[in-house]
């Protein structure tokens, strides 16, 4: 197999190999035919899951790549898998960081003879070496991006082979991240699969990107112009004449644009980029939560002499435009859209990073329930499922390279970080939800080496994707040089948690906006910890071992009120959507957990703060009694607080009315409420959108 990466005319970077670039010529026009036609992409590729039937051993073993190696005593498991699902969240910061081996047998079906074969790994942390029958296919460095290895010469259809993978999450000074406030879980923690494609096909080894790239040149209500670039490679031993067809269909499969290139010849072991410009009239635009509409863009590769389609790739196409304004914030399709949402980590109780598709779907269902309009996928490239769900949900995404905290001043570290950013962009270029490419988070020094690295990453974004925005999350001073490289800067500010008062947020934002009125900026992180078993009435603070749920709620109440009044802050992202593993932590009564989530790590409990944001962000009826988990009371006098998007709420305690309350800020309070000894039942009622809603809790007051 001789396929080589390409020199990408839109996304940049010469990677070598014989190459030509062709503009589209001839064929049908960019607009749809007069009579509407439907289109179903022909099937040309074969995809096989390799998730099952693995053997695993934690620790390094000499000779484990050899096909005759005896792995009978190893653990049997399926991937996704991480070896840190348990020890990575039990505290102490001493979770296993080292080597793990995976082995399985693989037999390619005989009917795939003559096809090009590619092994695909959706993610392995942090360095992975891959062998087939003892032959080393290659090494991938970086724990969060997809990677592929050509395996045509190593796998014979109909014959069993042994696939062996050595993964290590050991500390490596040449690979970002060097450190971060989360557990670096090791293993094959995402899907593994095999692709079989024709020898005349869209390129598979362009940094594991899709090989089809959709650049939106212009999008208005009247029309949309899109460059469809297909990176083609001829792996045959002789030249081939080919035709590239680009077809855009709507959600019903109706063709809205269709164009074919003139026949052109590509030499043996050579590649070409074929760019075709299509126009979609009266486009239905991808419009966030309101209407996350997507077209599909399909590229067919046709052997012009044989007259057959040899390869087909279909990618999502969400047509949209966006902009940032220092005074007005973010706009989508020419209209202001307040970007408010959450940071997201790939972690949950029981499985750690080895999340299933159903896990990802549950996460986005909760994000959608919250009413978030944006997600910062911190601090690394996430699984493709997350980006697909963001596309479908209509959530605007900030995608991020895993450059966190410190850096190594070396050529190897710079090259590795740049490569991780390049992989992030090429693999996710077509997702309409992605607007921002994050180039770093919380670099701890403002020295020359760090700034040179960030400058190179910002330049890489401009060359790879000149149409989106680079972003940086800063926790140094407003005037730090590290904050000046990206197109826009955001700030991690924990007023009321790591210093100051939660009432300081608005003043900080006003001061920055006044000092630099032409700067666009966001709040990339803010929040507080909360243990759902710890409680206090209107606490003024917290302690290292005491994270009352009520303090988190007070901080978020104050923070959102200040943010909502300042549209020049183009986005705000709560840290974090879910509690997550950080094995070095021991606080708030929970070892190994960062408890700043709005939802618990097992996804079973939405904290009070979740409902505060839901009442403000979501149109869904919300009526929630806070402090509901504080079931065992010792003080007879308490406060009743409710979050709701109703205009009026009625409360009844033990059958006696506490009266009605009106509110303009989604918070309804009854103070000086007297509990009786024993069981107390509190019920609140509200009419929302013409329907009656109730919520009930039971609190028990201990006897004297």
N, C-alpha and C positions, 0 to 999 in steps of 0.2 A: 504494500500500500504506500503510495507516494504523495498523497494529498498534502498540500502545503497551505499555510495561512496566506491571506491576501493583503495586498495594499488596498485599503478601503478608501474610495474616493470621497465619501462623506465622513466616515468616522476616523480616517487617518491611520497612520503607522504602517510602514513597510515591514513585512514579516518574511519576505523572501519567496522564491519560486518563480517560475515562468508565468508571466501575467500580461493580460491585455484588458483594457476597459472599453466597452462598446456602449454607445448611446442607442436608444431604441430607434428603429426606423421601420416604416411600412406598417402593415397590420391595420386593425380597426382603430377608430378614433377613441379618445379617452372617455367620451360620454357613453351612456347606455344606449342600446338599440331602441328604435322607436317602439317596437313591440317588446314588452317586458318578457325576459326569459329567466328561468331559474337555472341554477348551476349547483351541481354536487361535485366536489373535488374527487377525482379518481384516486383510488387507493394505490399507492406505489411502494410504501415503506412497510417494513415489519418491525414491530416493537415487542420485545420479550422481557417480562419482569424477571429479575434475578434476586428477588427479596427473600426467598425461602431457602431452606436446606443448607444453611451455613454451619460451619464448625468454628468455635472461637476459643482462643486462649489468651488470658491476660498475662503479659510478660513476653520478653523476647526469647525466641527459640532458634537456635542455629539450624539452618537447612530446611526451614518450614516451607520454603517456596518450591521444593522439589516435589514432583508428582507422586513419588513413591513414599513420601513422608507419612508416617502413621499418625493420623489425627483422631483416632477412635476414642481417646480419653478426653478429648476436648468437649466443651459444652455445645449442645445443639441449640440453635436459635435462628430467628429471622431478623432481617434488618427492615426498617431502621433500628439501630441499637447503639447505646452508649454504655460504657463501663462505669460511668460516674453518676448514674441515676440516683443512687443511694448515698454514697460517700461524698458526693459533691454538694450535698445540702444538709449535712449533719453537724456542721460547725468544726472549728479547729483549723481550717485552711490547710488540711493535710490530705486532701483527696489524691487519688492516684493519678500521677502525670508520668506517663511512660509509654511503652509499646504494647500494642494488642495485635494479635494475628487473626485473620479470617481466611477460611478456606471453604470452597465448595466445588462440586463437580458440575460440568456444563456440557451438554450435547446440543449442538446447533442442528436444527432440522435439516434433513437432506435436501428439501426443496429450496433451500436458500443457497445452494451451490452457485457460485458465480457472482454472488453479491459481495459488496464491501461491508465489513463487519466492524462495529464500533462499540466498545464498552463505555457506558456512561455512569458516572457517579455524581449524584445530585449534591453531595457534600460529605466530606470526611475531615475530621479535625485531628491534627493540623497538617501533618505531612503524610502522604500516602504513596507507597511503592506497590506496583502491580506486576504480577507475573502470570503467565500462562505456560503450564508444563515446564516451569523452571526458567523460561525466557522472560527477561525483564522488559516490560512494555514501556515503563517510564515512571517518573515521580512527579507528583503535584504538591506544591507548597501553597498553603493558605487554607483555612479551615471552613470557609463559608460559601465558596463558589462551586458551580458545576464544573466537571472536567471529563474529558473523553480521551480514550486511546484507541488508535486503529489496531484491529486484531485480525485482519483478513488473513495475514500470512501465518497466524498462530492457531487458528481454529479451523478444523476441517469438518464440514457438515457431515453428520452421521457418526462421528468419532468422539468419544468422551475425552474431555480435557479437564485439567485441574486449574482453577482460578485461585490464586493466593494473593492476599492483600495485607501488607504490613502498615499499620497506622500508628502514629505517635502524637501525643499531645504534650510532649515534654517541652519545657521552656526552650525557646530558640531566639537568640538575639537578632536574627536576620529576618524575622517574620512578625508582622503586626497581627494582633495586638501583643504588646509586651506585658501589659498588666491592665486590669479593669476590675470594676466592682461587680463581677459575676463569675461564675464557675466556668472554666474552659473545659467543657466536657469532651472526652475523646471517643473516637469510634466511627464506624460507618453509620452515621445517625440520620442519613436520608436514603432515598431509594437508590437501588442499583439496577441497571437494565442493559439490554443489548439492542442495538439498531442494526438492521440489514437494509442497505440501499444499493441502487444501481451504480455502476461505475461512472455513468454520466449523471451527475447529481449536484444539488446544492451543497456547498462546502460544509462539512461537519466539524472541521478542526479550526475554525475561526474563533479561538478562545472559547469553544463550546457554545458559541452563539447560535441563533437560529439559521444564519446564512441568508436570511431575507430581512431587509431593513427598510422601514417605512418612514420617510422624512416628510413631515407636513410643512410644505412651503408656505401655504396660505390657507387660512380657514376663516370663512365669513358665513353669514346666514345665506348668502347667495350661492357660494361655491367653495369647494375645497380642492386644493392642488396638492398632490402627493407624489413624491418620487419613490418608486418601488425599485429597490436595488437588490438584485439577486447575485450572490457570489457563487459562481459555477466552477466546478472542477471536473476535468476529464481524466479519469484514472485508467483509461484504456491505453493500449500500447500503440495505437494509431490515432490519427486526428479524427474529429467528429464534427459534422455540421449540425448545428442545433438552432432551435427556435425557442425563445422564452416568452411565455404568455403570462400576463398579470391580470387577474380578475378580482374586482371588488364586488362583494355582494352584501345586501342588507341582512337584517336579522332573520328574514324569511327565506333567504337564499336567492333573492332576485338580483340579477346582475345590474349594477349601477355604473360600472366602468369596466372596460375590457380592451386590452391592447396586446398585440403580439409583435415581437421584434422581427426584423428581416433575418433570413438564415445567415449564420456566420460560423466560421470554422475555428475550432479550438484544437491546438496541437495536443499530442500525447503528453500525459503528466503535466498539464498546464491548466491555468485557471483564468477566468475572466469575470469582471463585474459588468453586469448588464443593467442599465438604469433606464426605467421607463416612467414617464410622467403621465399621471392619470388625473382627470378632473371629475369630481362628483358634484352634480348640480343640486342645489337646495338641500344641503346635507342636514341630517338630524344629528346634532352635536352631542358629544359626551359632556354632560352637564352636571357632574357631581351627583350628590344624593338625589337631586330632583329628577334626573333622567340619565343614568349611566349607559347610554346607548352605544352599541358597538357594531361596526361592520366587520366583515372578514376579508382579508387580502390573501389571495392564493397565487402562488407562482408555480407554473408547470414548466418543466424542462422536457423538450421534445426532441428526439433524434430525428432530424429532418429527412434523412435518407431512409431510415427504417419506418418512419411515419408513426412512431409510438411515443407515448409519454413515459419517460424514464424516472422522473422524480417529481414529487409534489410537496410543497410546504405551505401551510396555512397559518397566518398570524392574526391576532386581534388588531382592529383599527378603530380607535376611538378618536373622532375628529374634534379637536378643541384648540382654543388659543388661551393664553394666560399672560398676566403682567403683574409687576409690583410697582407700587407708587409710594414714595416716602410719607405722604400724608394720608392717602386713602387705602393703603394696604394691598391685599391680593384681589385680583379680578380674574374670573373665569368666563371666557366668551364675552368679554366686554362688560360684565356686571360684577359688582363687588361681591366677594364671598369671604366671610369670616372663617379663617382656618383655625378651628379649635378641635383639639383631640388629645391623643395619648401617644406615649412611647410604648413600643412593643418589643418584648424579648421572646425568644424561641425556647420556652422552658415551661414545664408543668410537673406537678407532683407525680411520683411513681415512675415516669418515663424520662424525665429530664428533657434533653434535646430531641429525643427520638419520637417526635410527635407524628401522629397519623394524619391522613387527610381529614378524618372526622374531627380530630383535635383542632386543626387549623380552621375548619368550618365553624366549630363552636366558638372559637376566639372571635371570629369576625361577626358572628351573630350577636355576641355580647357588645362588640364595638358599635355595631349598627343599632342595637337597642339603646346604647348610651346616647346616640345622636351625634357622634363625632363626625366632623367633616374632613378630618385629616389624621394621618398616622405617620409618625416618625419611626421607621423600622431600624431601631438601634440594636447594636452598634456595628452592624455588619450586613452582608447580603443575606436575605432570608430565602426560605424555600420558595420555588416558583408558585406553589399553591397560594401563598400569601399575596403575591402580586396579582395573580388571577382573581382572587377574591376581592381585592381592592378595586380592580377594574370593574367587576360585576356589581359591587356595592356602590361605587361612586365616591369612594374615599380618596382624597388627594394624598399622595405618598411622597415622603422625604426618604429616599434610599441612601445608604451610607456605607462608606468603606471602613474596614475595621482598624482605623488608626485612632487609638485611644491612649490617653495619658502620655507615656514616654516614647521616645524615638531612639534609634541607634544611628549614629552619624557614620554610615558606611554605604558604599555603593550597593552592597547586597540588599540591605534593608530598603533603600530607595527603590531599587528595581522591583523587589517583591511587592512593595506597597503600590507602586504604579501598576504592576500587573494585576493586583487584586481590584484596583479601580477600573482598569480596562475590562476585566472580566465582568464586573458588576454592570458596566454600561452596555457592553455588547450583548450580554445574555438577557438584558431587560429593556433593551432599546425600544421595543414596540409596545410596552405597557402604557396605555393612555393615562393611567392613574399617577404615574411618576412625573413629577414636576421638578424636584430638587435632587441633585446628586451631592451628598454630603462628603466633604473631603477630609474631615477629621473631627474629633471630639476631645475637648479639654486637654490640649497639650499643656504640660506643666511648666515648660520653659519657653521664653520668648527669644531664644538665641538664634544666631545666624543659620545654623544647620537646620533647625526646625522650620524656620521661615523659608529657607530654600526648598525644603521638601514640600511644604504647603503650596508654594508658588508653582512648583512643577506639577502638582496635582490639579491645581486650578487651570493651568495651561492644558493639561491632558483632557479635562472636561471640555474645554473650548474646542479642542481639535477632534475629539471623539463625538461630541454632541453639541454643536454650537447653538442649538435651539432651546435647550433647557438651561436651568440656573444651577450654578454651584452654590453650596451653602456650607457654613462652618459653625460649629457649636463651641462657644468661647466661655471659659470660666475665669479668665484673667481680667485685667482692667479693661475699661471701654476703649482705651487708647493703645491696647496691646497690638503689636505688629501682626501677630498671628490672625487677628480679626480682619485684616485688610486685604486678603488674597482672593477670597471667594466673591461671587457676585452679590451675595447677601450674607449677613452675619446674624446669628442667633446667640442667645445667652442662657447659660444654666444658672438660675438664681433661686436659692432656697431661703428666701426671707422667712424668718420665723422657725427655721429648722436648723440651719448651720450658721446662725447669727442673725441679729436684727429682729424686727417684728414683721409678721405677715401683712401689716398695714403699710410697709415701706415700698411695696412693689410699684404702686402707681407713681410715687415720687421719683423712684429710680427711672422709670420709663419716660416720665415727663422731662427729667433732667437730660437724659441722653438725646431725646428728640429735639429739645431746645438747643443743645450744644451742637448737634449735627443734623439739621433739618433735612438734609438731602440723603441721609443714610436710611436704607430699608433694614428693618431688624425685626426679629421675632424672639419669643421666649421658648427656648428649646427644651428646658426642663424646669419644673417646680413641683413641690409636693412635700409630703410628710409621711412618716410611718404610722401604721395602725395595726395593733393586735386586737382581733375581734373578741378576745376574752378579757381585755383590760378596759376599764371604764372609769370616768369621772365626770361630774357635772360641771360644764363650762370650765375645763381646766385652763389655767394660764400658761402651762408649759408641759414638759415631758421630761423623762429621765432615761438614762441608757437602758435601764431594765423595764421602763414603763412607757409604753406607746398607746395611750388610751385612744380608742376609736373616735371619741368626741373631739380630741384636739385636731386630728386630721381633718375632720369635718369643718371645724372653725377656720382652719387655715385655708381650705378650699373655698369656703363661703367668701372670705375676704378677698382671696386672690382673684376669683372669677369676677366679682363685682368691679374690681379695679381694671381688669383686662377688658371687660365688656364695654367700658366707657372710653377705651382708647383704640379706635380703629386704625391708627397708624402702626400699631403692633400687628404685623401682617399674619402672625400665627402664634398659637400657644399650645404647648404639649405637656400634659400632665405626666410626671414620672411617678408611677408607671401604670399601665393598664392592669397588670397582674403582679402579685408577689412572685419573686423569682429567686433561684438559688444563687447565693453568694457565700461560699463556704467559709470565708474568713470572718464573717459577721457573727456577733453574739449580742443581740440587743432586742429590746422589746419583748423579752421572754421567749424568743424563738431563735435557736441556734441555726446558723447557716442560711438564713433567709433575709433578703431585703424586703421589708414589709410595706413599702410605699405604694403597693398596688391598690387600685380601686376594687379589685376582686381578689379573693384568696388564690393561692397557687394551685389548688385543686379545682378551681372554677366553681366551687359549690356555694360560695357566699359572696354576694354583692355587698360591699361595705356601705355605710351611710353616705359616704362621699360620692359613691356611684350614683345614688338616687338624687343627690344635689345637682349633679351635672345633667342627669336625665331630665329632671324637672326644668332645667334651663335650656337644654339643647334639643330635646326630642319632642316631636308633636304628639307622641303617644301619651295617653292619660297616665299621669304619675301621681300617686298618693302613698307616702311612705312615712311611718312613724320612726323617728330616729331612736337610738339607744335601745333598740328592741332586744338586743342580746344581753343587756344588763338586767337579767331576770331576777337575780337575788339582790334585794335592796336592804339597806340599813338605815337610811334617812327617810323619815316620814314625809318630809316636804321635798318636792322635786319640781322639775320643769317638763312640760310636754312640748316637743318640737316636731314639726311635720314639714317635709318637703313635698311640694305639689305645684303643678301647673294649672290648678283651679284658681278661681278668684275668691272663693269662700270655702272654709272648712269648718265642720261642726265636730266637736269632741264630746264623748260620753264616757265617764269613768264609773264603773260599778253600777250602771243603770241611771246615774245622775248626770244631767247635761252640764258640761263645762262652758257652754256657750259657743258662739260662732266667732271666727276670726277672718279678717280680710288681710290681704298682703299684696304689695306691689313688687316684692323681691323673691317670691317663691318660698319664703320661710314663714311658717305659722307657729306662734308660740302661745302657750298658756303657762304662766308663772305662778309660783306659790301653790301648786297642786298638792293636796293632802292625800297620802296613801293610807289605807287601813292595814292593820296587821293581817298577815296571811295573803291570800290571793287577791290580786287586783286586775280587773279586765278593762282595758282601754280600747275604745273603738272610735275611729274617725270616719267621717262621711263627707263626700263632695260630689258635686255635679260637674262633669267635664264633658264638653262636646255633646250635651244632651243626655248623657248616661250617668247613672249613679254608681259611684265607686266607694268601697270601704276598705279599711285596713284595721287589723286588730292585733294587740299584743297582750301578754300576761306577765305581770311583774309580781313578785312575792316579797313582802316586807317581813323581815324577821321579827319575832316577838321580843318583848323587853326582857 
